[in-house]
Amino acid sequence: MKTITVNDLQVAYLDEGPRSGAAVILAHCSNASSREWASLIPLLTARGYRVLAADFCGYGRSDPWPDNRPFDADADVNILKALVDLTNSSVHFVGHSHGGAVALEVARQLPGVLKSMTLIEPTVFQLLHETGHVQWSVVTKMARRVQDAVEREEHRSAAYIFTSFWIGRLKWFLLPERHKRAITSTMKKTVLDFEIVDLAHRTPEHYASIKAPVQLIIGTRTRAPAIAVGQLLVDVLPNVDLVSIRAGHMSPFTHQKQINDLVLLHLQSISSAR
């Protein structure tokens, strides 16, 4: 992997495929890294795309956010912006969960660089907060339990609470031990990801300026807050195609082929329309 300095931190990233190809930037979920896209990247490069994927701060091989610095809500946004700068062109975004929320914010701040987006259950939970949605209380209850566990330095417990919220308690217990350890090691950053909701006050209307085509993928077996966020985005994005799949929140891991096919088809449709 290569490294780039962003937020005065060393950020690890991949840059694969022909430099002359259309740029696709991939944004991973919390508790993961750019390796989330390991099966998608070769499919994209084989079709001539240039693919960039960073590890957000505190994940993968990137530096953690320093304990002695106030957290910046744009920390991961700045990382995607840095990847955009490397391309010196307009780009396609693909983002899952936290990565989808980050990609949306970059698209809002830099609307002119966006060719298209595929968003897989972006966790823009600030929309629930700012609209007074009933599902906001579900998110805050979970977030508070995770934060309390981290403050007690019970990171394994925090990992259990957070992960079982999304995939269920049984699936947490069935995870390989190495995966549990990896998730546990990232919980301090996951708590910071929750802080973005308090620091970034975004209503659905903030994203109405995103005119590029958006494919929004929502699982029918996901949690209600993710569905609620999806509906708020569908109501406001001017050029959005909602795709429902029979999957939960972690579909890029559990339904890799289906997600990869949807990403490739969306990119092909954008290319064909030009």
FIMIGU-965168 format. One line per field, with one value per residue: residue number from 1; residue in one letter; x, y, z of N, C-alpha, C, O in turn. Coordinates in steps of 0.1 Angstrom, whole numbers, plus 5000, padded with zeros to 4 digits. Example, Ala and Ser with C-alpha at 12.3 -4.5 7.8 and 13.67 -1.06 7.14 Angstrom:
2
n: [1,2]
res: [a,s]
n.x: [5132,5128]
n.y: [4943,4978]
n.z: [5078,5071]
ca.x: [5123,5137]
ca.y: [4955,4989]
ca.z: [5078,5071]
c.x: [5132,5129]
c.y: [4967,5000]
c.z: [5078,5079]
o.x: [5142,5134]
o.y: [4967,5011]
o.z: [5085,5080]
// end
This chain:
274
n: [1,2,3,4,5,6,7,8,9,10,11,12,13,14,15,16,17,18,19,20,21,22,23,24,25,26,27,28,29,30,31,32,33,34,35,36,37,38,39,40,41,42,43,44,45,46,47,48,49,50,51,52,53,54,55,56,57,58,59,60,61,62,63,64,65,66,67,68,69,70,71,72,73,74,75,76,77,78,79,80,81,82,83,84,85,86,87,88,89,90,91,92,93,94,95,96,97,98,99,100,101,102,103,104,105,106,107,108,109,110,111,112,113,114,115,116,117,118,119,120,121,122,123,124,125,126,127,128,129,130,131,132,133,134,135,136,137,138,139,140,141,142,143,144,145,146,147,148,149,150,151,152,153,154,155,156,157,158,159,160,161,162,163,164,165,166,167,168,169,170,171,172,173,174,175,176,177,178,179,180,181,182,183,184,185,186,187,188,189,190,191,192,193,194,195,196,197,198,199,200,201,202,203,204,205,206,207,208,209,210,211,212,213,214,215,216,217,218,219,220,221,222,223,224,225,226,227,228,229,230,231,232,233,234,235,236,237,238,239,240,241,242,243,244,245,246,247,248,249,250,251,252,253,254,255,256,257,258,259,260,261,262,263,264,265,266,267,268,269,270,271,272,273,274]
res: [m,k,t,i,t,v,n,d,l,q,v,a,y,l,d,e,g,p,r,s,g,a,a,v,i,l,a,h,c,s,n,a,s,s,r,e,w,a,s,l,i,p,l,l,t,a,r,g,y,r,v,l,a,a,d,f,c,g,y,g,r,s,d,p,w,p,d,n,r,p,f,d,a,d,a,d,v,n,i,l,k,a,l,v,d,l,t,n,s,s,v,h,f,v,g,h,s,h,g,g,a,v,a,l,e,v,a,r,q,l,p,g,v,l,k,s,m,t,l,i,e,p,t,v,f,q,l,l,h,e,t,g,h,v,q,w,s,v,v,t,k,m,a,r,r,v,q,d,a,v,e,r,e,e,h,r,s,a,a,y,i,f,t,s,f,w,i,g,r,l,k,w,f,l,l,p,e,r,h,k,r,a,i,t,s,t,m,k,k,t,v,l,d,f,e,i,v,d,l,a,h,r,t,p,e,h,y,a,s,i,k,a,p,v,q,l,i,i,g,t,r,t,r,a,p,a,i,a,v,g,q,l,l,v,d,v,l,p,n,v,d,l,v,s,i,r,a,g,h,m,s,p,f,t,h,q,k,q,i,n,d,l,v,l,l,h,l,q,s,i,s,s,a,r]
n.x: [5008,5003,5012,4998,4999,4974,4954,4976,4983,4995,4982,4971,4967,4953,4961,4951,4951,4948,4962,4950,4924,4889,4882,4875,4865,4867,4850,4852,4834,4828,4850,4864,4885,4903,4904,4880,4870,4883,4875,4861,4879,4897,4879,4871,4895,4901,4883,4892,4892,4906,4913,4909,4914,4912,4924,4905,4912,4924,4917,4926,4957,4962,4971,4959,4935,4948,4949,4951,4941,4913,4885,4880,4852,4854,4875,4877,4864,4883,4902,4891,4888,4915,4922,4906,4920,4943,4935,4929,4907,4872,4851,4839,4821,4820,4805,4801,4780,4795,4815,4798,4784,4805,4813,4790,4791,4815,4807,4787,4802,4819,4805,4810,4829,4818,4809,4792,4775,4775,4758,4758,4737,4742,4753,4741,4733,4728,4707,4684,4685,4683,4658,4641,4634,4617,4634,4658,4662,4668,4693,4708,4706,4721,4746,4753,4756,4778,4798,4799,4810,4835,4846,4849,4870,4864,4867,4862,4836,4823,4827,4812,4786,4782,4787,4769,4745,4743,4746,4735,4733,4739,4754,4776,4788,4795,4815,4849,4876,4898,4886,4870,4889,4901,4880,4875,4899,4894,4875,4878,4880,4855,4838,4845,4835,4808,4807,4806,4780,4770,4786,4783,4758,4734,4707,4683,4680,4705,4718,4705,4716,4732,4735,4744,4740,4728,4730,4713,4716,4698,4693,4668,4668,4680,4687,4662,4669,4687,4672,4654,4671,4678,4653,4648,4669,4662,4639,4650,4673,4679,4684,4682,4684,4667,4676,4666,4678,4679,4692,4714,4729,4756,4761,4782,4801,4786,4771,4788,4791,4766,4766,4789,4782,4761,4774,4791,4773,4759,4780,4785,4761,4763,4785,4775,4755,4768]
n.y: [4988,5023,5055,5086,5119,5131,5152,5156,5130,5097,5081,5051,5038,5023,5022,5013,4999,5013,5045,5062,5054,5058,5071,5054,5056,5039,5034,5023,5006,5012,4997,4982,4981,4991,4966,4956,4957,4939,4919,4933,4952,4940,4933,4958,4970,4953,4961,4984,5006,5030,5025,5037,5033,5040,5034,5045,5069,5054,5029,4998,5002,5028,5057,5061,5084,5111,5109,5133,5153,5173,5158,5159,5164,5162,5145,5119,5126,5144,5126,5112,5134,5139,5117,5122,5145,5133,5120,5140,5145,5140,5117,5084,5073,5047,5036,5022,5020,5037,5046,5052,5074,5092,5095,5107,5132,5143,5144,5163,5186,5188,5190,5192,5173,5148,5119,5096,5077,5048,5038,5020,5014,5040,5054,5079,5091,5116,5127,5115,5125,5153,5155,5146,5120,5089,5067,5076,5074,5047,5045,5062,5049,5025,5036,5050,5029,5016,5037,5040,5015,5017,5038,5026,5011,4986,4972,4949,4943,4965,4961,4938,4948,4967,4953,4931,4945,4951,4926,4907,4888,4860,4857,4872,4856,4835,4845,4842,4841,4858,4878,4890,4900,4919,4937,4946,4960,4984,5000,5024,5043,5039,5049,5076,5079,5080,5105,5122,5125,5143,5165,5172,5188,5179,5181,5164,5181,5192,5175,5177,5190,5173,5162,5141,5107,5084,5053,5036,5012,4991,4968,4943,4930,4945,4968,4990,5018,5022,5017,5038,5061,5056,5061,5088,5099,5090,5106,5131,5132,5141,5124,5095,5060,5035,5004,4974,4946,4912,4911,4918,4945,4942,4936,4939,4921,4897,4892,4894,4889,4898,4925,4934,4930,4948,4972,4972,4971,4995,5014,5007,5015,5043,5049,5041,5059,5083]
n.z: [5000,4995,5010,5023,5035,5056,5075,5091,5096,5088,5061,5048,5015,4985,4950,4922,4888,4854,4850,4832,4832,4841,4873,4902,4935,4965,4996,5028,5055,5090,5114,5096,5066,5037,5026,5025,5000,4985,4966,4947,4936,4916,4896,4888,4879,4858,4839,4831,4849,4871,4904,4936,4971,5004,5038,5064,5090,5120,5112,5096,5081,5086,5105,5139,5152,5171,5207,5221,5206,5196,5180,5145,5125,5098,5093,5080,5057,5046,5039,5017,5000,4995,4980,4958,4948,4940,4917,4899,4884,4876,4895,4904,4932,4956,4984,5016,5044,5071,5053,5031,5042,5045,5018,5007,5020,5009,4983,4986,4994,4972,4946,4919,4911,4910,4893,4896,4921,4941,4969,4998,5022,5037,5067,5076,5101,5113,5099,5109,5134,5130,5118,5137,5138,5146,5148,5156,5184,5187,5175,5192,5217,5212,5205,5228,5246,5235,5237,5264,5272,5260,5274,5298,5292,5282,5256,5242,5249,5239,5212,5208,5214,5194,5169,5171,5170,5143,5130,5146,5176,5176,5152,5159,5179,5163,5147,5136,5159,5153,5138,5157,5174,5157,5152,5179,5183,5170,5182,5196,5175,5163,5181,5178,5152,5158,5170,5149,5142,5161,5157,5130,5116,5097,5074,5054,5032,5028,5010,4986,4965,4951,4921,4904,4892,4915,4929,4953,4977,4997,5023,5028,5051,5070,5097,5112,5115,5094,5072,5075,5071,5044,5032,5037,5021,4996,4992,4988,4972,4938,4917,4920,4923,4939,4952,4964,4982,4992,5020,5049,5068,5063,5036,5016,5025,5030,5007,4984,4956,4945,4953,4940,4913,4911,4914,4892,4871,4874,4870,4843,4832,4835,4819,4794,4790,4784]
ca.x: [5000,5010,5008,4997,4996,4961,4951,4988,4984,4998,4970,4974,4957,4956,4959,4953,4946,4955,4961,4942,4910,4880,4886,4865,4870,4859,4850,4848,4826,4835,4856,4870,4896,4902,4903,4865,4867,4893,4869,4856,4889,4902,4868,4871,4907,4900,4874,4899,4890,4916,4906,4916,4907,4921,4920,4902,4920,4921,4914,4936,4971,4963,4973,4947,4933,4955,4940,4953,4935,4898,4882,4875,4842,4858,4888,4877,4861,4895,4910,4885,4892,4929,4922,4901,4930,4953,4931,4929,4896,4859,4852,4828,4822,4813,4807,4793,4778,4803,4821,4788,4781,4816,4812,4779,4796,4824,4799,4780,4811,4826,4795,4815,4838,4811,4802,4781,4777,4768,4758,4752,4732,4751,4748,4740,4723,4724,4694,4674,4686,4678,4644,4633,4628,4616,4646,4670,4664,4674,4707,4715,4707,4732,4758,4756,4762,4792,4806,4801,4819,4849,4851,4853,4881,4859,4866,4856,4822,4819,4827,4800,4774,4781,4786,4756,4734,4741,4745,4728,4742,4744,4765,4788,4795,4801,4827,4862,4882,4907,4878,4865,4900,4903,4869,4878,4910,4890,4864,4880,4877,4841,4832,4847,4826,4795,4808,4803,4765,4769,4794,4779,4744,4730,4694,4682,4681,4719,4722,4697,4724,4739,4727,4749,4732,4731,4724,4712,4713,4693,4689,4655,4670,4688,4681,4652,4675,4693,4660,4649,4680,4676,4640,4651,4677,4654,4630,4656,4683,4672,4687,4685,4677,4667,4677,4664,4683,4676,4705,4715,4737,4769,4760,4794,4808,4778,4766,4798,4788,4755,4770,4799,4775,4753,4783,4796,4761,4757,4791,4783,4750,4767,4793,4767,4747,4776]
ca.y: [5000,5036,5064,5100,5126,5138,5156,5154,5116,5088,5073,5040,5037,5015,5029,5002,5000,5022,5059,5068,5050,5066,5069,5049,5057,5030,5039,5012,5008,5012,4984,4975,4987,4990,4952,4953,4957,4930,4911,4942,4959,4934,4934,4971,4972,4945,4968,4996,5017,5033,5023,5041,5029,5043,5030,5057,5070,5045,5016,4992,5006,5042,5062,5065,5098,5113,5111,5147,5163,5173,5151,5167,5157,5160,5137,5109,5134,5149,5115,5110,5145,5137,5107,5129,5153,5124,5117,5152,5143,5136,5104,5076,5069,5035,5036,5013,5023,5049,5051,5059,5087,5101,5098,5117,5145,5148,5148,5176,5197,5190,5184,5192,5162,5135,5113,5088,5071,5037,5039,5008,5017,5050,5057,5094,5092,5129,5130,5111,5135,5166,5154,5141,5107,5079,5057,5083,5069,5034,5047,5068,5039,5017,5044,5053,5016,5014,5047,5037,5004,5021,5047,5017,5003,4973,4973,4937,4944,4975,4954,4929,4956,4974,4943,4924,4954,4950,4913,4898,4882,4847,4858,4877,4845,4826,4851,4837,4849,4868,4889,4896,4908,4930,4947,4951,4969,4996,5006,5039,5051,5037,5060,5089,5080,5084,5119,5130,5128,5155,5176,5176,5190,5178,5177,5158,5191,5194,5166,5179,5196,5162,5159,5130,5095,5077,5040,5035,4998,4989,4954,4942,4924,4954,4975,5000,5031,5022,5019,5052,5070,5054,5067,5102,5102,5088,5117,5143,5131,5143,5114,5083,5047,5026,4990,4965,4933,4904,4910,4927,4957,4939,4929,4938,4909,4885,4891,4900,4889,4906,4939,4937,4930,4960,4983,4972,4975,5010,5021,5005,5024,5057,5050,5040,5071,5094]
ca.z: [5000,4995,5021,5020,5048,5056,5089,5098,5099,5077,5056,5038,5004,4973,4938,4912,4875,4846,4854,4822,4834,4849,4886,4912,4949,4974,5010,5036,5067,5103,5119,5084,5059,5022,5022,5023,4985,4978,4955,4937,4929,4904,4886,4882,4871,4846,4830,4828,4858,4881,4917,4948,4983,5016,5051,5072,5102,5130,5106,5087,5083,5088,5119,5146,5156,5184,5219,5226,5196,5194,5168,5134,5119,5084,5093,5069,5045,5041,5032,5004,4992,4991,4969,4946,4943,4933,4903,4891,4875,4882,4900,4909,4946,4961,4998,5025,5058,5074,5040,5023,5047,5041,5004,5006,5025,4999,4971,4989,4994,4959,4937,4905,4908,4911,4881,4901,4934,4947,4983,5004,5035,5043,5080,5078,5112,5116,5092,5119,5145,5126,5114,5148,5134,5158,5148,5162,5197,5185,5173,5204,5227,5209,5205,5242,5252,5229,5242,5279,5273,5256,5285,5309,5286,5279,5242,5236,5251,5229,5199,5209,5213,5181,5159,5172,5166,5129,5124,5155,5186,5172,5142,5166,5186,5153,5140,5140,5170,5147,5134,5169,5179,5148,5155,5192,5183,5163,5188,5199,5163,5160,5190,5171,5141,5164,5173,5137,5142,5170,5152,5117,5116,5083,5071,5041,5022,5025,4999,4975,4954,4944,4908,4897,4894,4927,4932,4968,4980,5011,5025,5034,5064,5078,5109,5109,5113,5081,5062,5076,5064,5030,5027,5037,5010,4984,4991,4986,4961,4926,4906,4928,4920,4951,4949,4976,4981,5004,5028,5060,5066,5059,5023,5008,5029,5030,4994,4976,4941,4942,4954,4929,4901,4911,4912,4878,4862,4876,4863,4829,4827,4834,4807,4782,4789,4780]
c.x: [5009,5005,5007,4994,4983,4958,4964,4990,4988,4986,4974,4963,4962,4953,4962,4946,4952,4952,4952,4927,4902,4882,4873,4871,4861,4861,4844,4840,4834,4840,4863,4882,4893,4900,4889,4862,4877,4887,4864,4868,4894,4892,4868,4883,4907,4892,4880,4898,4903,4909,4915,4908,4916,4915,4917,4910,4915,4917,4925,4950,4973,4965,4960,4946,4940,4946,4940,4948,4920,4895,4876,4865,4845,4871,4888,4872,4874,4904,4904,4888,4906,4930,4916,4912,4941,4948,4931,4918,4883,4859,4839,4831,4814,4815,4797,4792,4786,4809,4811,4785,4793,4816,4801,4784,4806,4817,4791,4790,4818,4817,4801,4824,4831,4805,4790,4785,4769,4769,4751,4749,4741,4745,4749,4730,4720,4711,4683,4673,4679,4663,4635,4627,4628,4628,4658,4673,4670,4689,4714,4716,4719,4745,4762,4762,4776,4802,4809,4811,4833,4854,4855,4865,4877,4856,4859,4841,4816,4817,4815,4787,4772,4779,4773,4744,4732,4740,4738,4738,4748,4756,4778,4796,4801,4813,4840,4869,4891,4898,4873,4876,4902,4892,4872,4888,4906,4880,4866,4877,4862,4834,4833,4838,4812,4795,4804,4788,4763,4775,4789,4764,4739,4715,4693,4684,4696,4724,4714,4705,4732,4731,4732,4740,4737,4723,4725,4707,4709,4689,4676,4656,4678,4680,4672,4659,4681,4683,4655,4658,4679,4664,4642,4659,4670,4644,4637,4666,4676,4674,4691,4677,4678,4667,4676,4670,4680,4688,4704,4724,4751,4770,4773,4803,4799,4772,4775,4795,4777,4758,4779,4791,4767,4762,4787,4785,4759,4768,4789,4772,4754,4776,4785,4759,4754,4779]
c.y: [5013,5044,5078,5107,5134,5141,5154,5139,5108,5079,5064,5040,5028,5024,5019,5005,5011,5037,5067,5064,5059,5062,5065,5049,5049,5034,5028,5016,5009,4998,4976,4983,4986,4976,4948,4951,4948,4922,4920,4949,4953,4934,4947,4974,4964,4952,4982,5008,5018,5033,5028,5038,5031,5036,5043,5057,5061,5031,5011,4996,5021,5046,5064,5080,5100,5115,5126,5157,5162,5166,5161,5159,5154,5152,5127,5116,5139,5138,5112,5122,5144,5127,5114,5138,5145,5121,5128,5151,5141,5122,5097,5072,5056,5035,5028,5019,5037,5055,5057,5072,5097,5105,5108,5131,5151,5152,5161,5188,5199,5184,5183,5180,5148,5131,5104,5083,5058,5037,5027,5011,5028,5054,5072,5096,5106,5133,5126,5121,5148,5167,5150,5128,5097,5070,5063,5077,5055,5035,5052,5058,5030,5024,5047,5040,5014,5024,5044,5026,5008,5030,5038,5008,4988,4972,4961,4938,4954,4969,4945,4937,4962,4964,4935,4932,4952,4936,4903,4891,4869,4848,4863,4865,4835,4832,4844,4847,4860,4880,4897,4905,4920,4941,4953,4962,4983,5004,5020,5047,5050,5047,5073,5091,5084,5100,5128,5134,5141,5167,5181,5177,5190,5174,5171,5168,5194,5186,5168,5185,5185,5157,5146,5117,5088,5063,5037,5020,4997,4974,4953,4935,4932,4960,4987,5014,5032,5024,5033,5062,5069,5061,5082,5107,5100,5100,5130,5143,5132,5132,5101,5071,5038,5012,4982,4951,4925,4901,4919,4938,4954,4932,4929,4926,4896,4882,4898,4901,4898,4921,4943,4938,4943,4972,4984,4976,4990,5018,5019,5014,5038,5059,5049,5052,5083,5094]
c.z: [5000,5007,5016,5033,5047,5071,5097,5102,5086,5073,5046,5027,4993,4961,4927,4899,4867,4850,4844,4824,4842,4864,4895,4925,4958,4988,5019,5048,5079,5106,5107,5079,5044,5017,5020,5008,4978,4966,4944,4929,4916,4893,4880,4874,4858,4835,4827,4837,4867,4894,4928,4960,4995,5028,5059,5084,5113,5125,5097,5090,5085,5102,5126,5149,5170,5195,5224,5216,5195,5180,5158,5126,5104,5083,5081,5056,5038,5034,5018,4995,4987,4980,4956,4940,4936,4919,4894,4880,4883,4885,4903,4923,4948,4976,5006,5039,5062,5061,5031,5028,5044,5027,5001,5009,5015,4987,4973,4988,4980,4948,4922,4901,4907,4897,4885,4915,4935,4962,4989,5019,5042,5057,5083,5089,5117,5110,5102,5130,5141,5122,5126,5146,5146,5159,5154,5176,5197,5184,5185,5215,5225,5210,5220,5249,5248,5236,5257,5280,5270,5268,5296,5304,5284,5264,5236,5238,5242,5215,5198,5207,5199,5170,5159,5169,5151,5124,5133,5164,5182,5162,5149,5172,5176,5146,5145,5150,5164,5143,5146,5174,5170,5151,5168,5192,5177,5170,5192,5187,5160,5169,5184,5159,5146,5166,5161,5137,5151,5164,5138,5116,5101,5082,5058,5030,5018,5013,4987,4963,4947,4932,4901,4901,4907,4928,4947,4971,4994,5012,5032,5048,5073,5090,5104,5107,5099,5070,5062,5069,5049,5025,5027,5025,4997,4981,4987,4974,4947,4915,4913,4923,4933,4947,4963,4973,4994,5012,5040,5057,5061,5045,5015,5013,5027,5016,4984,4961,4937,4943,4943,4916,4900,4908,4898,4868,4863,4868,4848,4824,4826,4822,4795,4779,4784,4765]
o.x: [5020,4996,5015,4988,4982,4960,4963,4998,4985,4982,4981,4951,4974,4944,4973,4938,4961,4941,4946,4918,4907,4883,4863,4882,4849,4872,4832,4838,4846,4834,4866,4888,4883,4896,4886,4854,4878,4895,4863,4866,4895,4895,4866,4882,4912,4893,4873,4902,4910,4899,4927,4895,4927,4904,4926,4915,4903,4913,4933,4954,4984,4961,4950,4956,4937,4936,4931,4950,4915,4902,4868,4868,4840,4877,4897,4876,4875,4911,4912,4891,4909,4938,4921,4913,4947,4957,4932,4919,4883,4867,4828,4842,4803,4827,4785,4803,4782,4809,4814,4782,4790,4818,4803,4781,4806,4820,4790,4786,4822,4820,4796,4826,4837,4798,4780,4797,4758,4781,4740,4758,4747,4733,4756,4719,4710,4704,4673,4663,4670,4657,4623,4616,4637,4631,4668,4684,4678,4697,4725,4726,4727,4754,4774,4771,4784,4813,4821,4819,4843,4866,4864,4870,4885,4845,4852,4833,4805,4808,4808,4779,4761,4770,4767,4734,4720,4733,4736,4750,4759,4766,4789,4808,4810,4819,4841,4866,4892,4903,4872,4874,4905,4896,4870,4887,4914,4875,4856,4871,4856,4824,4824,4833,4805,4785,4800,4785,4754,4771,4790,4757,4740,4711,4703,4690,4699,4734,4716,4700,4739,4722,4724,4733,4749,4711,4736,4696,4717,4681,4672,4646,4684,4669,4675,4655,4681,4685,4652,4653,4679,4664,4637,4657,4671,4642,4630,4668,4666,4666,4703,4665,4690,4658,4684,4667,4678,4695,4694,4728,4757,4778,4775,4812,4805,4769,4771,4795,4778,4755,4778,4795,4766,4758,4787,4787,4756,4764,4792,4773,4749,4775,4788,4756,4748,4785]
o.y: [5012,5040,5082,5101,5143,5132,5152,5136,5113,5071,5067,5041,5026,5032,5017,5014,5018,5040,5077,5070,5067,5050,5071,5043,5051,5037,5024,5027,5006,4988,4965,4991,4982,4973,4937,4943,4950,4920,4916,4951,4959,4934,4949,4979,4969,4949,4990,5019,5008,5040,5024,5040,5025,5032,5052,5047,5060,5022,5019,4995,5025,5038,5068,5087,5093,5123,5130,5169,5151,5169,5169,5148,5145,5151,5127,5111,5138,5141,5111,5120,5148,5129,5111,5138,5150,5119,5127,5156,5141,5114,5104,5069,5054,5034,5027,5022,5047,5067,5067,5082,5108,5116,5117,5141,5163,5163,5169,5198,5210,5174,5175,5177,5139,5138,5105,5084,5057,5036,5024,5011,5025,5056,5076,5102,5108,5142,5133,5124,5153,5177,5149,5125,5098,5065,5056,5075,5051,5028,5047,5058,5027,5019,5046,5041,5009,5020,5046,5026,5004,5029,5042,5000,4980,4971,4962,4934,4952,4972,4945,4933,4961,4965,4933,4927,4952,4934,4891,4889,4866,4841,4860,4864,4828,4825,4841,4859,4871,4892,4909,4916,4931,4953,4966,4972,4992,5014,5028,5058,5060,5053,5082,5101,5091,5106,5139,5145,5149,5178,5193,5166,5200,5164,5172,5165,5200,5190,5161,5184,5188,5150,5141,5117,5086,5063,5036,5017,5000,4969,4961,4935,4927,4956,4993,5021,5043,5031,5039,5071,5079,5067,5089,5117,5109,5104,5139,5153,5124,5131,5097,5072,5034,5007,4984,4945,4931,4891,4927,4941,4963,4923,4919,4922,4886,4871,4906,4911,4905,4929,4953,4948,4949,4981,4994,4983,4996,5027,5029,5019,5045,5068,5057,5055,5093,5103]
o.z: [5005,5014,5007,5042,5038,5079,5109,5112,5075,5082,5036,5030,4991,4961,4923,4898,4872,4853,4848,4817,4850,4867,4894,4928,4958,4992,5017,5052,5079,5102,5109,5086,5040,5006,5015,5005,4966,4956,4933,4917,4906,4881,4868,4863,4848,4823,4821,4834,4870,4896,4929,4960,4996,5029,5060,5089,5116,5133,5092,5102,5085,5111,5119,5148,5179,5194,5230,5219,5195,5170,5161,5121,5098,5072,5073,5045,5026,5024,5009,4983,4975,4971,4945,4928,4926,4910,4882,4869,4895,4879,4903,4926,4942,4980,5002,5045,5056,5059,5024,5020,5041,5023,4992,5002,5012,4981,4964,4984,4977,4942,4915,4890,4903,4891,4879,4919,4931,4967,4985,5027,5053,5058,5092,5087,5124,5115,5102,5135,5149,5122,5124,5151,5154,5170,5157,5180,5206,5190,5189,5222,5234,5216,5223,5257,5256,5240,5262,5289,5277,5271,5304,5312,5284,5260,5226,5229,5236,5208,5187,5199,5193,5161,5149,5165,5147,5114,5129,5161,5185,5164,5144,5171,5179,5138,5157,5150,5170,5144,5146,5179,5176,5151,5170,5199,5178,5165,5193,5189,5156,5165,5185,5156,5139,5165,5162,5132,5147,5166,5136,5116,5095,5089,5050,5019,5008,5007,4977,4951,4937,4934,4893,4911,4909,4926,4953,4967,5003,5003,5040,5055,5083,5092,5094,5098,5093,5060,5052,5063,5042,5014,5018,5019,4988,4970,4982,4967,4945,4906,4911,4920,4936,4939,4972,4963,5005,5011,5041,5046,5054,5043,5008,5005,5023,5013,4976,4955,4927,4934,4937,4908,4889,4901,4892,4859,4852,4861,4840,4813,4817,4815,4785,4768,4780,4760]
// end
